[in-house]
Amino acid sequence: MANRFVLNETSYHGKGAIQEIATEAKGRGFKKAFVCSDPDLLKFGVTKKVLDVLDQAGLAYEIYSEIKPNPTIENVQTGVAAFKESGADYLVAVGGGSSMDTAKAIGIIIANPDFSDVVSLEGVAPTAKKSVPIFAVPTTAGTAAEVTINYVITDAAKNRKMVCVDPKDIPVAAFVDPDMMSSMPKGLTAATGMDALTHAIEGYITAGAWELSDMFHLKAIEIISRSLRAAVENDSQGREDMALGQYVAGMGFSNVGLGIVHSMAHPLGALYDTPHGVANAIILPTVMEYNAQATGDKYKYIAQAMGVKGTEAMSQEEYRKAAVDAVKKLSEDVGIPKDLKEIVKPEDIPFLAQSAYDDACRPGNPRETSVEEITELYRSLI
């Protein structure tokens, strides 16, 4: 069986990358942008940096900001209607995963109206046409939605997140500019950074991993581990390195899948509106311990990438523990809570466990699991 790898047509990295939005839009003959960005980014002037580029180039645009932190079916459907009214011919997503996921869903539905209910996009939907072209401008260093074929939409009526996987939704161009991330507060920098680390570690040990994806994931673990603490302190080099590290992680996991850290985090976001990165960071060490027996010698290389010395002299049990401990230390250093006690209600665990088991990320887990075992994992964290 052949391994498929899907990446952006074009990506720009480094300070000033957003200036190339005008170059790409004009070069592709685009006339009007539909700019998807959340209300806070508009309020605090972050989105304006992109709008200024469009204004200076004389490029028309319309703004859509009805986007929640965990975007809903309604957000998407309202956006589809607004896009149709706008006369736009491409999308510009400015923000974290919420803005980019919303833009992906809008772009896919505009090109494939048979999926306008949104629910039918869950999983691997049989869409026929590529999305309306998307330019993606991340403002967080974590989700890597600008380079992935995945997006997540919340079904608010059922308190669940729908993971959608479609190679036709990948943005045609990404503009990864650390200046767009400079206003992120410490807590958000920490949470999104740990989300990126989770992508890299889960992608590295997932059932679908292979040599090409391993290359991206190990490099991402290395970059994130050395850079996140500095980024949280708003160090400019740390910010720039995290922007790259999370993107490299996305290049990998988008093509091979994830595991039950994400499966368990998704229902927390749907039920409690827990920030995705925080949920992943809390769950990651516990699931790493659970998965260790199914990972061969991979934890040795995770530990090495995270800066642990002396792994060659360690036993398998020792280097597996060293990898988990390194993750715990990084999480602690950037201020992530240690457990889910302040988030999860015990009576909700059966619903959470079933939702996690049904999640599209669960089959990628390196260890076979069950609702009962996921239930125990949740209980161990409260």
C-alpha positions in Angstrom: 0.0 0.0 0.0 1.4 3.4 -1.0 1.8 6.2 1.6 0.2 9.5 0.6 1.7 12.9 1.6 -0.2 16.1 1.1 1.3 19.6 1.8 0.5 23.2 0.8 1.3 24.4 -2.7 3.2 27.3 -1.2 4.2 28.5 2.3 6.1 31.6 3.5 8.0 31.6 6.8 9.5 34.4 9.0 9.0 38.0 9.9 7.1 39.8 7.2 5.6 36.7 5.6 2.1 38.3 5.5 3.4 40.8 2.9 3.4 38.0 0.4 -0.4 37.6 0.7 -0.8 40.4 -1.9 1.8 38.8 -4.2 0.0 35.4 -4.1 -3.5 37.0 -4.5 -2.5 39.0 -7.5 -0.4 36.2 -9.0 -3.4 33.9 -8.9 -5.8 36.5 -10.3 -8.0 36.7 -7.2 -10.3 39.6 -6.9 -12.0 39.6 -3.5 -11.1 38.0 -0.2 -13.6 36.6 2.4 -11.6 37.1 5.6 -12.4 34.7 8.4 -11.2 35.9 11.8 -12.6 35.7 15.3 -14.0 38.8 17.2 -11.0 39.1 19.6 -8.4 39.2 16.9 -10.4 42.0 15.2 -10.9 43.8 18.5 -7.2 43.8 19.4 -6.0 44.8 15.9 -4.3 41.5 15.0 -6.4 40.9 11.9 -5.8 44.5 10.9 -2.2 43.6 10.0 -3.5 41.4 7.2 -6.2 43.9 6.2 -3.5 46.6 5.9 -1.7 44.4 3.4 -4.9 43.9 1.4 -5.6 47.7 1.5 -2.2 48.7 0.4 -2.4 46.3 -2.5 -5.8 47.6 -3.5 -7.4 44.2 -2.9 -11.1 44.0 -2.0 -12.3 42.0 1.0 -15.2 41.3 3.3 -14.8 40.2 6.9 -16.6 37.3 8.6 -16.2 37.0 12.4 -19.1 34.9 13.7 -16.6 32.3 14.9 -16.6 30.7 18.3 -13.4 29.3 19.9 -14.8 25.9 19.2 -16.6 26.7 15.9 -20.1 25.3 15.4 -22.2 24.0 12.6 -24.1 27.3 12.8 -20.9 29.3 12.4 -20.1 27.4 9.3 -23.6 27.7 7.8 -23.8 31.4 8.5 -20.4 31.8 6.9 -21.5 29.9 3.8 -24.4 32.2 3.3 -22.2 35.3 3.9 -19.6 34.0 1.4 -22.3 33.6 -1.3 -23.5 37.1 -0.7 -20.0 38.6 -0.7 -18.9 37.9 -4.3 -15.6 36.7 -3.0 -13.4 34.2 -4.9 -11.0 33.1 -2.2 -10.8 32.9 1.6 -8.2 34.4 4.0 -8.3 32.7 7.4 -6.6 34.7 10.1 -6.4 33.1 13.5 -5.9 29.9 15.3 -7.6 26.6 14.6 -11.1 28.1 15.0 -10.8 30.6 12.1 -9.0 28.1 9.8 -11.3 25.3 10.6 -14.3 27.5 9.8 -12.7 28.7 6.6 -12.0 25.1 5.5 -15.6 24.0 6.1 -17.0 27.1 4.3 -14.6 26.5 1.3 -15.5 22.8 1.0 -19.3 23.5 1.2 -19.2 26.3 -1.4 -17.4 23.9 -3.8 -19.5 20.9 -2.7 -23.1 22.1 -1.8 -24.3 18.6 -1.2 -22.5 18.8 2.1 -24.3 21.9 3.3 -25.7 20.2 6.4 -22.0 20.2 7.7 -22.7 16.9 9.6 -22.0 14.9 6.5 -18.4 16.2 6.4 -17.5 14.2 9.5 -14.8 11.6 9.0 -13.5 11.1 5.5 -16.2 12.7 3.3 -16.5 11.8 -0.4 -16.3 15.4 -1.6 -15.7 15.8 -5.4 -14.2 19.2 -5.7 -11.4 21.1 -4.1 -12.2 23.9 -1.6 -12.5 27.5 -2.7 -8.8 28.6 -2.4 -7.7 29.4 1.1 -4.9 31.6 2.3 -4.1 30.7 6.0 -2.4 33.1 8.4 -1.9 31.5 11.8 -1.9 33.7 14.9 -1.1 30.9 17.3 1.8 28.4 17.3 0.0 25.2 17.8 -2.8 23.9 15.6 -0.9 23.9 12.3 -4.3 24.0 10.6 -2.6 26.0 7.8 -0.8 22.8 6.6 -3.2 20.1 7.6 -6.1 18.3 5.8 -8.1 18.2 9.0 -10.6 20.5 10.6 -12.9 20.2 13.6 -16.4 21.5 13.9 -18.6 21.3 17.0 -22.1 19.8 16.9 -23.5 21.9 19.7 -26.8 20.0 19.8 -25.0 16.8 20.6 -22.1 18.2 22.7 -19.6 16.6 20.4 -16.8 17.6 18.0 -16.7 16.3 14.5 -13.3 15.6 13.1 -13.3 16.1 9.3 -10.5 14.8 7.1 -10.3 15.9 3.5 -7.2 16.5 1.3 -9.3 18.9 -0.7 -9.5 21.4 2.2 -5.8 22.1 2.6 -5.0 25.9 2.2 -3.2 26.6 -1.1 -0.9 29.0 0.7 0.3 29.5 4.3 1.9 32.6 5.7 3.6 31.7 8.9 4.7 35.1 10.4 5.9 35.2 14.0 4.8 38.9 14.2 1.2 37.7 13.9 1.8 35.7 17.1 3.5 38.3 19.2 0.4 39.4 21.0 -0.5 36.0 22.3 -0.7 36.0 26.1 1.4 33.5 28.1 -1.4 31.1 28.8 -2.4 30.8 25.2 1.2 30.5 24.0 1.7 27.7 26.5 -1.5 25.8 25.6 -1.0 26.1 21.8 2.6 25.1 22.2 1.7 22.0 24.1 -0.9 21.2 21.5 1.9 21.3 18.9 4.1 19.0 21.0 1.1 16.6 21.3 0.8 16.6 17.5 4.4 15.8 17.1 4.5 13.0 19.7 1.2 11.4 18.8 2.1 11.7 15.1 5.4 10.0 15.8 3.9 7.0 17.6 0.6 6.7 15.7 -0.2 3.5 13.9 0.2 5.1 10.5 3.7 6.6 11.1 6.5 5.9 8.7 10.0 7.2 8.0 9.0 10.4 6.1 6.6 11.4 8.8 9.0 10.4 11.6 11.5 12.9 10.2 9.1 15.8 10.6 7.9 14.7 14.0 11.3 14.3 15.6 12.5 17.6 14.3 9.3 19.3 15.6 9.7 17.7 19.0 13.2 19.1 19.1 12.3 22.6 18.1 9.2 22.9 20.3 11.1 21.5 23.4 13.9 24.0 23.1 11.7 27.0 22.2 8.4 26.9 24.1 9.7 28.2 27.4 11.2 31.2 25.7 8.1 31.8 23.6 6.0 31.9 26.7 8.2 34.7 28.0 7.6 36.5 24.6 11.2 36.0 23.5 11.3 36.9 19.8 13.5 34.0 18.7 11.4 31.6 20.8 8.3 32.9 19.0 9.9 32.4 15.6 11.1 28.9 16.4 7.7 27.9 17.7 6.0 29.2 14.6 8.2 26.8 12.6 8.1 23.9 15.0 4.3 23.7 15.1 4.2 23.9 11.2 6.7 21.0 10.9 4.6 19.0 13.3 1.5 19.7 11.1 3.4 18.5 8.0 3.7 15.1 9.6 0.5 14.4 11.6 -1.8 15.7 8.9 -0.6 12.7 6.8 -0.5 9.9 9.3 -3.1 10.7 12.0 -3.0 11.0 15.8 -4.3 9.0 18.8 -6.4 9.0 21.9 -4.9 12.1 23.5 -6.8 14.1 20.9 -9.8 11.7 21.1 -10.0 12.4 24.9 -9.4 16.2 24.4 -12.1 16.7 21.8 -15.1 15.9 24.0 -13.7 18.2 26.8 -13.8 21.1 24.3 -17.3 20.2 23.2 -18.8 19.7 26.6 -16.9 22.2 28.8 -15.4 24.5 26.1 -11.9 23.6 27.5 -9.1 25.1 25.4 -7.9 22.3 23.2 -4.2 22.8 23.9 -4.8 22.7 27.7 -6.8 19.5 27.4 -4.1 17.8 25.3 -1.3 19.0 27.6 -2.9 17.5 30.7 -3.8 14.2 29.0 -0.6 13.7 27.1 1.7 12.2 29.8 -0.9 9.8 31.1 -1.6 8.5 27.6 2.1 8.3 26.9 2.4 6.0 29.9 -0.5 4.0 28.7 0.8 3.6 25.1 4.5 3.0 26.1 4.3 -0.8 25.6 3.2 -0.4 22.0 5.9 2.0 20.9 9.1 -0.1 20.6 12.1 2.1 21.1 10.5 5.4 19.9 10.4 6.9 23.4 14.2 6.8 23.4 14.2 9.2 20.4 11.5 11.4 21.9 13.6 11.7 25.1 16.7 12.6 23.0 14.8 15.2 21.0 13.6 16.8 24.2 17.2 17.1 25.4 17.5 14.1 27.7 21.1 13.0 28.0 22.4 9.4 28.4 19.5 7.6 26.7 21.8 5.1 25.0 22.8 3.7 28.4 19.2 3.5 29.6 17.0 0.5 29.7 13.7 0.5 27.8 11.8 1.2 31.0 14.2 4.1 31.9 14.0 5.9 28.6 10.3 5.5 28.4 10.0 7.1 31.8 12.5 9.8 30.8 10.4 10.8 27.8 7.2 11.1 29.9 9.1 13.0 32.6 10.4 15.5 30.0 6.9 16.2 28.8 5.7 16.6 32.4 8.5 19.0 33.2 7.9 21.2 30.1 4.2 21.3 30.8 4.8 22.3 34.4 7.4 24.9 33.4 4.9 26.7 31.1 2.1 26.6 33.7 -0.3 23.8 32.5 -2.5 22.3 35.2 -1.5 18.7 36.2 -5.0 17.2 36.1 -8.6 17.5 35.1 -10.0 18.0 38.6 -11.2 21.5 37.8 -12.7 20.5 34.5 -14.3 17.1 34.5 -17.4 16.2 36.4 -17.3 12.5 37.4 -20.9 11.9 36.3 -19.9 13.0 32.7 -17.1 10.4 32.3 -19.2 7.7 30.7 -20.3 10.2 28.0 -16.7 11.5 27.6 -15.3 8.0 27.3 -17.8 6.9 24.7 -17.3 10.1 22.7 -13.5 9.6 22.8 -13.8 6.1 21.6 -16.0 7.2 18.7 -13.7 10.0 17.8 -11.9 9.8 14.4 -8.5 10.1 16.0 -8.9 7.0 18.1 -8.1 4.3 15.4 -4.6 5.9 15.0 -3.6 5.1 18.6 -0.7 2.7 18.7 -2.3 0.6 21.4 -5.7 -1.0 20.9 -8.1 0.5 23.5 -11.7 0.3 24.7 -14.4 2.5 26.2 -13.6 0.9 29.6 -9.9 1.7 29.4 -10.5 5.2 28.3 -12.9 5.6 31.2 -10.1 4.6 33.6 -7.7 7.1 31.9 -10.2 9.9 32.6 -10.7 8.8 36.1 -7.0 8.7 36.8 -6.8 12.4 35.9 -9.5 13.6 38.4 
